[in-house]
Structures are given as C-alpha cells and as structure tokens.
Amino acid sequence: MFRTELLTDPLPREPLELAATWLAEATRRADQPNPNAMVLATVGDTGQPSARVVLCKDIVTAPGYVRFYTNYQSRKGRELERHPRAALVMHWDHLHRQVRIEGLVAVAPATESDAYFETRPWQRRIGAWASAQSEPVASRAALLAGVAQVAARFGVPVPGPEDDPAPAGIHIPRPPHWGGYHLWASAVELWVEGESRIHDRVRWERALTPSGQAFNAGPWLATRLQP
C-alpha cells in the first residue's frame, strides 16, 4: 500500500511548473543518488533511436525548456545536430511519479555554457577536454594517457578524487566541442502511480514556432489518458 497525490481536477494549466516541483521534491528528499537523472532519446539518419541517461540541470518553466549539457561531437550530439528533436523521461519510483517530455532542441548560448562550465570541478573540466565521447579507444590505459596529456597541457595534476582542491591560479576554459542544449517542450506527459495499477496520466501539447535560436510557444492543451 502507498499514498500518492493524484493530479488535480481541473488540470494544472502549466505542466512544466508541476514537473519542476516534482524534480525539486525528489532533489530535496535525496532518496536516490541522482534525482535529476533522465533518459534522453535521439534518432539517427536511419530512424534508429538511441537512448542514454544524462543529468537534467534544470527545468526552465517559462518559456518552457529543459537544460542539459554534453559533448557536441558525441553520438547524441551528432544526432541532435542533424535531427534536432528529442524525448526524455524522468522517473522517481519512490515518489510514484514519472515525467515524459518531447520537443525541439536548440544549442544553448555560448555564454550560458561558459558560465556553467566554470562551476564544474576542475577534474571534470579536464575530462571534458580529454574525452572524444562515443569514439573508439584502444584501451583504458590509452584513455588515461590522454587525460594525463590534457592535465599536463593545463598545468594540473592528473585528476583524482573530486574533493581534491583546485590548483591555484589555473584556468580551464570550456572546450568548443562541449556545451548545453535546450529541449523546448512541445508535449509533456505526467504520470502518477495509482492503486491497483489504475494510474493517473495526462498529456499536454502546444505548438512551437521558430524564433531565432529559440521558439515562441502557444498555449497548452491538456488531455487525460487511459492508464
């Protein structure tokens, strides 16, 4: 038996606000190591989908997008460049909740990516330079040798535990192949687990119109769905 709060009736007008509230609660409770983990699905030229877990950095409720960061030259980065639309799922089993978001993807402004990169531990900044993400590597030893070369280039030790203090006076800029994305939501589906598998499930949809590197969004239209 469990107690869970079902979706209200009438339905919320802004689904991303509720999704952000759920994410904040999961983060505050810290019942799992990475409450902001989400499965991100992209698609390649052949129509073959691929999915992986990345971290949601935040949900920007207005104007309505999810922000995440990765290597632009990775498989997902290459697929997003050619097919800039994606889907994501966040699931909190202990909270009996799930969020699904679909939409169009735009590269985040460089200044935004620069600012976030500066907040990362210096070890992760070295890793971002050293990793040709998704490319073959001869061995683990070869990978670590590449990390050591990058560390020497920036005049820092080979990265160890992330609680090691940053060497004084270092500056590790953001590599051009790494940065942020905005997944602009055109559809949001919220799911709450119900007793006897009679779940509560609602889908919101809206139109997105391109506007430079962003989108203008229409109003949300909500529909309850069978579980």
C-alpha positions as CSV (number, residue, x, y, z in Angstrom):
1,M,0.0,0.0,0.0
2,F,1.1,3.5,-0.7
3,R,-0.3,7.0,-0.6
4,T,0.2,9.3,-3.5
5,E,-1.2,12.6,-4.6
6,L,-3.1,12.3,-7.9
7,L,-3.2,15.1,-10.5
8,T,-5.8,17.8,-9.7
9,D,-9.1,18.3,-11.4
10,P,-9.3,20.8,-13.1
11,L,-5.9,20.0,-14.5
12,P,-2.9,22.3,-14.0
13,R,-2.5,24.8,-16.8
14,E,1.3,24.7,-16.8
15,P,2.6,21.2,-16.7
16,L,6.3,22.2,-16.6
17,E,5.7,24.0,-13.3
18,L,4.4,20.8,-11.8
19,A,7.3,18.8,-13.3
20,A,9.8,21.3,-11.8
21,T,8.1,21.0,-8.4
22,W,8.4,17.2,-8.6
23,L,12.1,17.5,-9.5
24,A,12.7,19.9,-6.6
25,E,11.0,17.5,-4.2
26,A,13.0,14.5,-5.4
27,T,16.2,16.6,-5.1
28,R,15.3,17.7,-1.6
29,R,14.4,14.2,-0.4
30,A,17.6,12.7,-1.9
31,D,16.2,9.2,-1.8
32,Q,18.3,8.3,-4.8
33,P,21.9,9.3,-5.8
34,N,20.9,11.3,-8.9
35,P,17.3,12.5,-8.7
36,N,17.9,14.7,-11.8
37,A,18.8,11.7,-13.9
38,M,16.8,11.4,-17.1
39,V,16.7,9.1,-20.1
40,L,17.3,11.1,-23.3
41,A,16.3,9.6,-26.6
42,T,17.5,10.9,-30.0
43,V,17.2,9.4,-33.5
44,G,19.8,8.8,-36.3
45,D,19.6,9.1,-40.1
46,T,18.2,5.6,-40.5
47,G,15.4,6.2,-38.0
48,Q,17.1,4.1,-35.3
49,P,16.5,5.6,-31.9
50,S,19.2,5.6,-29.2
51,A,18.8,6.4,-25.5
52,R,21.1,7.2,-22.6
53,V,20.9,8.7,-19.1
54,V,22.0,12.3,-18.8
55,L,21.5,14.9,-16.0
56,C,18.8,17.5,-16.1
57,K,20.4,20.7,-14.9
58,D,17.1,22.5,-14.6
59,I,13.6,22.9,-16.0
60,V,13.0,26.5,-17.1
61,T,9.2,26.7,-16.8
62,A,8.9,30.0,-18.7
63,P,9.3,29.9,-21.6
64,G,9.5,26.2,-21.2
65,Y,12.6,24.1,-21.8
66,V,14.8,21.5,-20.1
67,R,18.5,22.3,-19.9
68,F,21.3,19.7,-20.2
69,Y,25.0,19.6,-21.1
70,T,27.1,17.1,-23.1
71,N,29.8,16.7,-25.8
72,Y,28.5,18.1,-29.1
73,Q,30.6,15.5,-31.0
74,S,29.1,12.5,-29.2
75,R,26.6,10.3,-30.8
76,K,23.7,12.2,-29.3
77,G,25.3,15.5,-30.2
78,R,25.7,14.4,-33.9
79,E,22.1,13.1,-34.0
80,L,20.8,16.3,-32.4
81,E,22.6,18.4,-35.0
82,R,21.0,16.5,-37.9
83,H,17.7,15.8,-36.2
84,P,17.1,18.5,-33.6
85,R,14.2,16.9,-31.7
86,A,14.3,14.5,-28.7
87,A,12.3,12.9,-25.9
88,L,13.2,12.4,-22.3
89,V,11.9,10.5,-19.2
90,M,12.4,11.2,-15.5
91,H,11.1,8.5,-13.2
92,W,11.0,8.6,-9.4
93,D,9.9,5.1,-8.3
94,H,9.8,6.0,-4.6
95,L,7.6,9.0,-5.3
96,H,5.3,7.0,-7.8
97,R,5.8,9.7,-10.4
98,Q,7.1,10.0,-14.0
99,V,7.6,12.9,-16.4
100,R,7.9,12.5,-20.2
101,I,8.8,15.4,-22.4
102,E,9.1,15.6,-26.2
103,G,10.1,18.6,-28.2
104,L,12.6,20.5,-30.3
105,V,16.2,21.0,-29.4
106,A,18.4,24.1,-29.7
107,V,22.0,24.7,-28.7
108,A,22.3,26.9,-25.6
109,P,24.1,30.3,-25.9
110,A,27.8,30.0,-25.6
111,T,27.9,32.4,-22.6
112,E,25.5,30.2,-20.8
113,S,27.6,27.1,-21.4
114,D,30.8,29.0,-20.4
115,A,29.2,30.1,-17.1
116,Y,28.1,26.6,-16.3
117,F,31.5,25.0,-17.2
118,E,33.2,27.3,-14.7
119,T,31.1,25.8,-11.9
120,R,32.3,22.2,-12.6
121,P,35.0,20.7,-10.6
122,W,38.4,21.1,-12.3
123,Q,38.7,17.3,-12.7
124,R,35.5,17.2,-14.8
125,R,36.8,20.1,-16.9
126,I,39.9,18.2,-17.7
127,G,37.7,15.2,-18.6
128,A,35.6,17.2,-21.0
129,W,38.8,18.2,-22.9
130,A,40.2,14.7,-22.8
131,S,37.2,12.6,-23.9
132,A,36.3,12.2,-27.6
133,Q,33.0,10.9,-26.4
134,S,31.5,7.9,-28.3
135,E,34.7,7.4,-30.3
136,P,36.6,4.1,-30.1
137,V,39.6,3.9,-27.8
138,A,42.3,1.2,-27.9
139,S,42.3,0.6,-24.1
140,R,41.6,2.0,-20.7
141,A,45.3,2.8,-20.5
142,A,45.2,4.8,-23.7
143,L,42.2,6.8,-22.4
144,L,44.0,7.6,-19.1
145,A,47.2,8.6,-21.1
146,G,45.1,11.1,-23.0
147,V,43.7,12.5,-19.7
148,A,47.3,12.9,-18.4
149,Q,48.3,14.7,-21.6
150,V,45.4,17.2,-21.2
151,A,46.3,17.7,-17.5
152,A,49.9,18.5,-18.4
153,R,48.7,20.9,-21.0
154,F,46.8,22.9,-18.4
155,G,49.5,22.5,-15.8
156,V,47.4,20.5,-13.3
157,P,47.8,17.0,-11.7
158,V,46.2,14.0,-13.2
159,P,42.6,14.2,-11.9
160,G,41.9,12.1,-8.8
161,P,39.1,12.3,-6.3
162,E,36.8,15.3,-6.9
163,D,37.3,16.6,-3.4
164,D,40.9,17.4,-4.2
165,P,41.3,21.2,-4.1
166,A,41.8,23.1,-7.4
167,P,45.4,24.0,-8.1
168,A,46.0,27.8,-7.6
169,G,45.8,30.1,-10.5
170,I,44.5,27.6,-13.1
171,H,42.1,28.4,-15.9
172,I,40.5,25.6,-17.8
173,P,38.2,27.2,-20.4
174,R,35.2,25.3,-22.0
175,P,36.2,23.2,-25.0
176,P,34.4,24.2,-28.2
177,H,33.0,20.7,-28.5
178,W,31.2,20.7,-25.2
179,G,28.2,22.7,-24.0
180,G,24.5,23.0,-23.4
181,Y,21.2,22.2,-25.0
182,H,17.6,23.4,-24.5
183,L,14.9,20.9,-25.1
184,W,11.9,23.0,-25.8
185,A,8.8,21.1,-24.7
186,S,6.0,20.6,-27.3
187,A,4.5,17.8,-25.3
188,V,4.6,16.9,-21.6
189,E,3.1,13.8,-20.0
190,L,2.8,13.5,-16.3
191,W,2.1,10.1,-14.7
192,V,1.2,9.2,-11.1
193,E,1.0,5.6,-10.0
194,G,-2.4,4.6,-8.8
195,E,-3.8,1.8,-6.6
196,S,-4.4,-1.5,-8.5
197,R,-2.4,-0.1,-11.5
198,I,-5.2,2.5,-12.2
199,H,-2.7,5.3,-12.8
200,D,-3.3,9.0,-13.3
201,R,-2.0,10.1,-16.7
202,V,-2.3,13.4,-18.5
203,R,-0.7,14.7,-21.7
204,W,-0.3,18.4,-22.6
205,E,0.6,19.6,-26.1
206,R,1.4,23.0,-27.6
207,A,2.7,24.4,-30.9
208,L,6.3,25.8,-31.2
209,T,7.2,28.4,-33.8
210,P,10.9,29.0,-34.5
211,S,12.2,32.5,-33.4
212,G,16.0,32.8,-34.0
213,Q,17.7,30.3,-31.7
214,A,14.6,29.9,-29.6
215,F,10.9,29.3,-30.1
216,N,7.6,31.0,-29.5
217,A,5.2,28.7,-27.7
218,G,1.4,28.5,-28.0
219,P,-1.0,27.6,-25.1
220,W,-1.0,24.2,-23.6
221,L,-3.9,21.8,-24.3
222,A,-4.4,19.0,-21.8
223,T,-5.9,15.5,-22.3
224,R,-6.4,12.8,-19.8
225,L,-5.3,9.4,-21.0
226,Q,-6.2,5.9,-20.1
227,P,-3.5,4.3,-17.8
